[in-house]
């Protein structure tokens, strides 16, 4: 019976740490600068074969 509060504490800590990781800013901010990418393809043209 004494292990139930201990298990509840572990589960609560597990979920709180997971939520903290999900909603905290990233640790490594070495993401490449992407900005706006030029379009290099053909424009979509609706044909009679396309369904609405």
PyMOL Python script that loads the backbone (N, CA, C, O; Angstrom):
from pymol import cmd

cmd.read_pdbstr("""\
ATOM      1  N   UNK A   1       0.817  -1.200   0.000  1.00  0.00           N
ATOM      2  CA  UNK A   1       0.000   0.000   0.000  1.00  0.00           C
ATOM      3  C   UNK A   1       0.866   1.272   0.000  1.00  0.00           C
ATOM      4  O   UNK A   1       0.443   2.320  -0.487  1.00  0.00           O
ATOM      5  N   UNK A   2       2.061   1.163   0.544  1.00  0.00           N
ATOM      6  CA  UNK A   2       2.932   2.333   0.638  1.00  0.00           C
ATOM      7  C   UNK A   2       3.558   2.678  -0.709  1.00  0.00           C
ATOM      8  O   UNK A   2       4.067   3.783  -0.894  1.00  0.00           O
ATOM      9  N   UNK A   3       3.520   1.740  -1.644  1.00  0.00           N
ATOM     10  CA  UNK A   3       4.143   1.991  -2.940  1.00  0.00           C
ATOM     11  C   UNK A   3       3.238   2.788  -3.875  1.00  0.00           C
ATOM     12  O   UNK A   3       3.716   3.327  -4.873  1.00  0.00           O
ATOM     13  N   UNK A   4       1.962   2.875  -3.581  1.00  0.00           N
ATOM     14  CA  UNK A   4       1.037   3.606  -4.455  1.00  0.00           C
ATOM     15  C   UNK A   4       1.382   5.089  -4.520  1.00  0.00           C
ATOM     16  O   UNK A   4       1.454   5.625  -5.626  1.00  0.00           O
ATOM     17  N   UNK A   5       1.602   5.790  -3.398  1.00  0.00           N
ATOM     18  CA  UNK A   5       1.994   7.208  -3.511  1.00  0.00           C
ATOM     19  C   UNK A   5       3.324   7.405  -4.231  1.00  0.00           C
ATOM     20  O   UNK A   5       3.499   8.375  -4.969  1.00  0.00           O
ATOM     21  N   UNK A   6       4.266   6.475  -4.011  1.00  0.00           N
ATOM     22  CA  UNK A   6       5.558   6.565  -4.690  1.00  0.00           C
ATOM     23  C   UNK A   6       5.385   6.408  -6.198  1.00  0.00           C
ATOM     24  O   UNK A   6       6.001   7.144  -6.969  1.00  0.00           O
ATOM     25  N   UNK A   7       4.558   5.460  -6.626  1.00  0.00           N
ATOM     26  CA  UNK A   7       4.306   5.251  -8.040  1.00  0.00           C
ATOM     27  C   UNK A   7       3.584   6.471  -8.635  1.00  0.00           C
ATOM     28  O   UNK A   7       3.889   6.891  -9.751  1.00  0.00           O
ATOM     29  N   UNK A   8       2.646   7.024  -7.898  1.00  0.00           N
ATOM     30  CA  UNK A   8       1.936   8.218  -8.369  1.00  0.00           C
ATOM     31  C   UNK A   8       2.910   9.377  -8.555  1.00  0.00           C
ATOM     32  O   UNK A   8       2.808  10.121  -9.530  1.00  0.00           O
ATOM     33  N   UNK A   9       3.852   9.537  -7.628  1.00  0.00           N
ATOM     34  CA  UNK A   9       4.864  10.591  -7.756  1.00  0.00           C
ATOM     35  C   UNK A   9       5.737  10.387  -8.986  1.00  0.00           C
ATOM     36  O   UNK A   9       6.059  11.347  -9.686  1.00  0.00           O
ATOM     37  N   UNK A  10       6.118   9.150  -9.253  1.00  0.00           N
ATOM     38  CA  UNK A  10       6.943   8.860 -10.439  1.00  0.00           C
ATOM     39  C   UNK A  10       6.199   9.169 -11.735  1.00  0.00           C
ATOM     40  O   UNK A  10       6.759   9.763 -12.656  1.00  0.00           O
ATOM     41  N   UNK A  11       4.934   8.762 -11.796  1.00  0.00           N
ATOM     42  CA  UNK A  11       4.143   9.017 -13.006  1.00  0.00           C
ATOM     43  C   UNK A  11       3.948  10.513 -13.201  1.00  0.00           C
ATOM     44  O   UNK A  11       4.058  11.015 -14.320  1.00  0.00           O
ATOM     45  N   UNK A  12       3.659  11.226 -12.119  1.00  0.00           N
ATOM     46  CA  UNK A  12       3.487  12.680 -12.211  1.00  0.00           C
ATOM     47  C   UNK A  12       4.768  13.349 -12.671  1.00  0.00           C
ATOM     48  O   UNK A  12       4.729  14.246 -13.513  1.00  0.00           O
ATOM     49  N   UNK A  13       5.902  12.925 -12.131  1.00  0.00           N
ATOM     50  CA  UNK A  13       7.181  13.498 -12.532  1.00  0.00           C
ATOM     51  C   UNK A  13       7.483  13.185 -13.996  1.00  0.00           C
ATOM     52  O   UNK A  13       7.985  14.045 -14.720  1.00  0.00           O
ATOM     53  N   UNK A  14       7.186  11.978 -14.432  1.00  0.00           N
ATOM     54  CA  UNK A  14       7.429  11.584 -15.822  1.00  0.00           C
ATOM     55  C   UNK A  14       6.665  12.491 -16.784  1.00  0.00           C
ATOM     56  O   UNK A  14       7.231  12.995 -17.754  1.00  0.00           O
ATOM     57  N   UNK A  15       5.364  12.696 -16.505  1.00  0.00           N
ATOM     58  CA  UNK A  15       4.561  13.512 -17.406  1.00  0.00           C
ATOM     59  C   UNK A  15       4.931  14.989 -17.325  1.00  0.00           C
ATOM     60  O   UNK A  15       4.898  15.687 -18.338  1.00  0.00           O
ATOM     61  N   UNK A  16       5.278  15.470 -16.146  1.00  0.00           N
ATOM     62  CA  UNK A  16       5.651  16.885 -16.054  1.00  0.00           C
ATOM     63  C   UNK A  16       6.965  17.146 -16.779  1.00  0.00           C
ATOM     64  O   UNK A  16       7.120  18.193 -17.408  1.00  0.00           O
ATOM     65  N   UNK A  17       7.921  16.210 -16.704  1.00  0.00           N
ATOM     66  CA  UNK A  17       9.175  16.388 -17.448  1.00  0.00           C
ATOM     67  C   UNK A  17       8.941  16.319 -18.950  1.00  0.00           C
ATOM     68  O   UNK A  17       9.565  17.053 -19.716  1.00  0.00           O
ATOM     69  N   UNK A  18       8.044  15.437 -19.367  1.00  0.00           N
ATOM     70  CA  UNK A  18       7.741  15.335 -20.800  1.00  0.00           C
ATOM     71  C   UNK A  18       7.095  16.615 -21.302  1.00  0.00           C
ATOM     72  O   UNK A  18       7.468  17.121 -22.361  1.00  0.00           O
ATOM     73  N   UNK A  19       6.138  17.143 -20.563  1.00  0.00           N
ATOM     74  CA  UNK A  19       5.477  18.388 -20.975  1.00  0.00           C
ATOM     75  C   UNK A  19       6.447  19.557 -20.972  1.00  0.00           C
ATOM     76  O   UNK A  19       6.358  20.442 -21.822  1.00  0.00           O
ATOM     77  N   UNK A  20       7.363  19.563 -20.028  1.00  0.00           N
ATOM     78  CA  UNK A  20       8.374  20.622 -19.995  1.00  0.00           C
ATOM     79  C   UNK A  20       9.251  20.564 -21.232  1.00  0.00           C
ATOM     80  O   UNK A  20       9.567  21.602 -21.813  1.00  0.00           O
ATOM     81  N   UNK A  21       9.649  19.362 -21.644  1.00  0.00           N
ATOM     82  CA  UNK A  21      10.474  19.227 -22.855  1.00  0.00           C
ATOM     83  C   UNK A  21       9.720  19.644 -24.101  1.00  0.00           C
ATOM     84  O   UNK A  21      10.286  20.277 -24.993  1.00  0.00           O
ATOM     85  N   UNK A  22       8.444  19.292 -24.167  1.00  0.00           N
ATOM     86  CA  UNK A  22       7.660  19.604 -25.366  1.00  0.00           C
ATOM     87  C   UNK A  22       7.451  21.107 -25.503  1.00  0.00           C
ATOM     88  O   UNK A  22       7.569  21.644 -26.605  1.00  0.00           O
ATOM     89  N   UNK A  23       7.147  21.789 -24.415  1.00  0.00           N
ATOM     90  CA  UNK A  23       6.767  23.191 -24.496  1.00  0.00           C
ATOM     91  C   UNK A  23       7.877  24.164 -24.134  1.00  0.00           C
ATOM     92  O   UNK A  23       7.615  25.361 -24.017  1.00  0.00           O
ATOM     93  N   UNK A  24       9.096  23.701 -23.953  1.00  0.00           N
ATOM     94  CA  UNK A  24      10.198  24.609 -23.676  1.00  0.00           C
ATOM     95  C   UNK A  24      10.923  24.932 -24.985  1.00  0.00           C
ATOM     96  O   UNK A  24      10.839  24.168 -25.946  1.00  0.00           O
ATOM     97  N   UNK A  25      11.633  26.063 -25.022  1.00  0.00           N
ATOM     98  CA  UNK A  25      12.370  26.393 -26.247  1.00  0.00           C
ATOM     99  C   UNK A  25      13.469  25.366 -26.497  1.00  0.00           C
ATOM    100  O   UNK A  25      13.955  24.731 -25.561  1.00  0.00           O
ATOM    101  N   UNK A  26      13.854  25.206 -27.749  1.00  0.00           N
ATOM    102  CA  UNK A  26      14.877  24.201 -28.067  1.00  0.00           C
ATOM    103  C   UNK A  26      16.217  24.544 -27.430  1.00  0.00           C
ATOM    104  O   UNK A  26      16.578  25.713 -27.296  1.00  0.00           O
ATOM    105  N   UNK A  27      16.936  23.519 -27.046  1.00  0.00           N
ATOM    106  CA  UNK A  27      18.245  23.706 -26.420  1.00  0.00           C
ATOM    107  C   UNK A  27      19.278  24.067 -27.474  1.00  0.00           C
ATOM    108  O   UNK A  27      20.093  24.966 -27.265  1.00  0.00           O
ATOM    109  N   UNK A  28      19.251  23.378 -28.597  1.00  0.00           N
ATOM    110  CA  UNK A  28      20.194  23.673 -29.674  1.00  0.00           C
ATOM    111  C   UNK A  28      19.515  24.558 -30.702  1.00  0.00           C
ATOM    112  O   UNK A  28      18.529  24.161 -31.323  1.00  0.00           O
ATOM    113  N   UNK A  29      20.034  25.727 -30.875  1.00  0.00           N
ATOM    114  CA  UNK A  29      19.436  26.674 -31.819  1.00  0.00           C
ATOM    115  C   UNK A  29      20.293  26.785 -33.070  1.00  0.00           C
ATOM    116  O   UNK A  29      20.492  27.881 -33.595  1.00  0.00           O
ATOM    117  N   UNK A  30      20.792  25.669 -33.542  1.00  0.00           N
ATOM    118  CA  UNK A  30      21.637  25.658 -34.731  1.00  0.00           C
ATOM    119  C   UNK A  30      20.839  25.295 -35.978  1.00  0.00           C
ATOM    120  O   UNK A  30      21.352  24.623 -36.873  1.00  0.00           O
ATOM    121  N   UNK A  31      19.602  25.733 -36.035  1.00  0.00           N
ATOM    122  CA  UNK A  31      18.786  25.446 -37.199  1.00  0.00           C
ATOM    123  C   UNK A  31      19.225  26.329 -38.360  1.00  0.00           C
ATOM    124  O   UNK A  31      19.599  27.481 -38.143  1.00  0.00           O
ATOM    125  N   UNK A  32      19.188  25.816 -39.585  1.00  0.00           N
ATOM    126  CA  UNK A  32      19.581  26.646 -40.733  1.00  0.00           C
ATOM    127  C   UNK A  32      18.526  27.722 -41.005  1.00  0.00           C
ATOM    128  O   UNK A  32      17.332  27.514 -40.789  1.00  0.00           O
ATOM    129  N   UNK A  33      18.989  28.852 -41.476  1.00  0.00           N
ATOM    130  CA  UNK A  33      18.079  29.922 -41.861  1.00  0.00           C
ATOM    131  C   UNK A  33      17.442  29.523 -43.181  1.00  0.00           C
ATOM    132  O   UNK A  33      18.141  29.342 -44.178  1.00  0.00           O
ATOM    133  N   UNK A  34      16.133  29.386 -43.198  1.00  0.00           N
ATOM    134  CA  UNK A  34      15.478  28.947 -44.427  1.00  0.00           C
ATOM    135  C   UNK A  34      14.881  30.116 -45.183  1.00  0.00           C
ATOM    136  O   UNK A  34      15.150  30.267 -46.375  1.00  0.00           O
ATOM    137  N   UNK A  35      14.096  30.933 -44.546  1.00  0.00           N
ATOM    138  CA  UNK A  35      13.477  32.055 -45.223  1.00  0.00           C
ATOM    139  C   UNK A  35      12.491  31.591 -46.272  1.00  0.00           C
ATOM    140  O   UNK A  35      11.989  30.469 -46.206  1.00  0.00           O
ATOM    141  N   UNK A  36      12.212  32.443 -47.235  1.00  0.00           N
ATOM    142  CA  UNK A  36      11.269  32.127 -48.308  1.00  0.00           C
ATOM    143  C   UNK A  36      12.012  31.385 -49.410  1.00  0.00           C
ATOM    144  O   UNK A  36      13.058  31.832 -49.880  1.00  0.00           O
ATOM    145  N   UNK A  37      11.464  30.258 -49.812  1.00  0.00           N
ATOM    146  CA  UNK A  37      12.086  29.464 -50.860  1.00  0.00           C
ATOM    147  C   UNK A  37      11.439  29.779 -52.206  1.00  0.00           C
ATOM    148  O   UNK A  37      10.215  29.887 -52.283  1.00  0.00           O
ATOM    149  N   UNK A  38      12.227  29.929 -53.263  1.00  0.00           N
ATOM    150  CA  UNK A  38      11.648  30.188 -54.586  1.00  0.00           C
ATOM    151  C   UNK A  38      10.905  28.958 -55.100  1.00  0.00           C
ATOM    152  O   UNK A  38      11.278  27.821 -54.812  1.00  0.00           O
ATOM    153  N   UNK A  39       9.861  29.209 -55.858  1.00  0.00           N
ATOM    154  CA  UNK A  39       9.068  28.123 -56.438  1.00  0.00           C
ATOM    155  C   UNK A  39       9.744  27.657 -57.716  1.00  0.00           C
ATOM    156  O   UNK A  39       9.981  28.447 -58.630  1.00  0.00           O
ATOM    157  N   UNK A  40      10.051  26.367 -57.771  1.00  0.00           N
ATOM    158  CA  UNK A  40      10.721  25.819 -58.953  1.00  0.00           C
ATOM    159  C   UNK A  40       9.906  24.676 -59.525  1.00  0.00           C
ATOM    160  O   UNK A  40      10.383  23.543 -59.587  1.00  0.00           O
ATOM    161  N   UNK A  41       8.697  24.959 -59.940  1.00  0.00           N
ATOM    162  CA  UNK A  41       7.870  23.892 -60.483  1.00  0.00           C
ATOM    163  C   UNK A  41       6.821  24.461 -61.413  1.00  0.00           C
ATOM    164  O   UNK A  41       6.812  25.656 -61.710  1.00  0.00           O
ATOM    165  N   UNK A  42       5.947  23.599 -61.863  1.00  0.00           N
ATOM    166  CA  UNK A  42       4.873  24.022 -62.741  1.00  0.00           C
ATOM    167  C   UNK A  42       3.651  24.387 -61.908  1.00  0.00           C
ATOM    168  O   UNK A  42       3.338  23.728 -60.916  1.00  0.00           O
ATOM    169  N   UNK A  43       2.980  25.424 -62.321  1.00  0.00           N
ATOM    170  CA  UNK A  43       1.762  25.832 -61.628  1.00  0.00           C
ATOM    171  C   UNK A  43       0.672  24.797 -61.877  1.00  0.00           C
ATOM    172  O   UNK A  43       0.605  24.205 -62.954  1.00  0.00           O
ATOM    173  N   UNK A  44      -0.173  24.582 -60.887  1.00  0.00           N
ATOM    174  CA  UNK A  44      -1.253  23.616 -61.006  1.00  0.00           C
ATOM    175  C   UNK A  44      -2.334  24.182 -61.923  1.00  0.00           C
ATOM    176  O   UNK A  44      -2.789  25.312 -61.743  1.00  0.00           O
ATOM    177  N   UNK A  45      -2.736  23.387 -62.902  1.00  0.00           N
ATOM    178  CA  UNK A  45      -3.811  23.788 -63.808  1.00  0.00           C
ATOM    179  C   UNK A  45      -4.937  22.790 -63.662  1.00  0.00           C
ATOM    180  O   UNK A  45      -4.733  21.589 -63.844  1.00  0.00           O
ATOM    181  N   UNK A  46      -6.121  23.272 -63.334  1.00  0.00           N
ATOM    182  CA  UNK A  46      -7.274  22.399 -63.155  1.00  0.00           C
ATOM    183  C   UNK A  46      -7.777  21.957 -64.531  1.00  0.00           C
ATOM    184  O   UNK A  46      -7.988  22.775 -65.426  1.00  0.00           O
ATOM    185  N   UNK A  47      -7.958  20.672 -64.673  1.00  0.00           N
ATOM    186  CA  UNK A  47      -8.448  20.132 -65.938  1.00  0.00           C
ATOM    187  C   UNK A  47      -9.825  19.522 -65.722  1.00  0.00           C
ATOM    188  O   UNK A  47     -10.310  19.447 -64.593  1.00  0.00           O
ATOM    189  N   UNK A  48     -10.441  19.094 -66.793  1.00  0.00           N
ATOM    190  CA  UNK A  48     -11.773  18.493 -66.684  1.00  0.00           C
ATOM    191  C   UNK A  48     -11.722  17.141 -65.994  1.00  0.00           C
ATOM    192  O   UNK A  48     -12.750  16.662 -65.516  1.00  0.00           O
ATOM    193  N   UNK A  49     -10.539  16.503 -65.928  1.00  0.00           N
ATOM    194  CA  UNK A  49     -10.396  15.220 -65.247  1.00  0.00           C
ATOM    195  C   UNK A  49     -10.420  15.372 -63.726  1.00  0.00           C
ATOM    196  O   UNK A  49     -10.775  14.436 -63.010  1.00  0.00           O
ATOM    197  N   UNK A  50     -10.042  16.553 -63.236  1.00  0.00           N
ATOM    198  CA  UNK A  50      -9.998  16.782 -61.791  1.00  0.00           C
ATOM    199  C   UNK A  50     -11.410  16.879 -61.235  1.00  0.00           C
ATOM    200  O   UNK A  50     -12.284  17.503 -61.836  1.00  0.00           O
ATOM    201  N   UNK A  51     -11.622  16.265 -60.099  1.00  0.00           N
ATOM    202  CA  UNK A  51     -12.945  16.352 -59.460  1.00  0.00           C
ATOM    203  C   UNK A  51     -12.975  17.539 -58.511  1.00  0.00           C
ATOM    204  O   UNK A  51     -11.934  17.984 -58.028  1.00  0.00           O
ATOM    205  N   UNK A  52     -14.152  18.040 -58.251  1.00  0.00           N
ATOM    206  CA  UNK A  52     -14.308  19.204 -57.358  1.00  0.00           C
ATOM    207  C   UNK A  52     -14.237  18.805 -55.928  1.00  0.00           C
ATOM    208  O   UNK A  52     -14.348  19.653 -55.044  1.00  0.00           O
TER     209      UNK A  52
END
""", "prot")
cmd.dss("prot")
cmd.show_as("cartoon", "prot")
cmd.util.cbc("prot")
cmd.orient("prot")
